[in-house]
Amino acid sequence: MKERRILGELSLDRLVHERARLMILTHLASSEGAETGFTDLKNALGLTAGNLSVQLRTLEDANYVKIAKAYRDNKPWTGVALTVEGKKAIEAYVRDLEVIVASLRGGPKE
């Protein structure tokens, strides 16, 4: 049985809700690979390196992403992966958005 939810009970995680962090988590959650390179992420999202770094640090502090530094072809490489907590956070956020959309369309708010 589906739990009924009302708009006033939605949490909309503020860490996820911020535009750049939402884009990062969405990209990682929809990526086929387990890990995405920093440069690939930066280019795909159109973020500056500085902004991406700040947002990734915030997500890492919340345990939503894991950052791994290594060398590939003798060059520094930074990989970013979604954690289990991050996956739960983005999924909960999407569920909240679905309640909002249903409310706007006059459908069931659950």
Secondary structure as UniProt FT lines:
FT   HELIX           7..9
FT   HELIX           14..17
FT   HELIX           19..30
FT   STRAND          36..37
FT   HELIX           38..45
FT   HELIX           49..61
FT   TURN            62..63
FT   STRAND          65..72
FT   TURN            73..74
FT   STRAND          75..82
FT   HELIX           84..104
FT   TURN            105..106
//
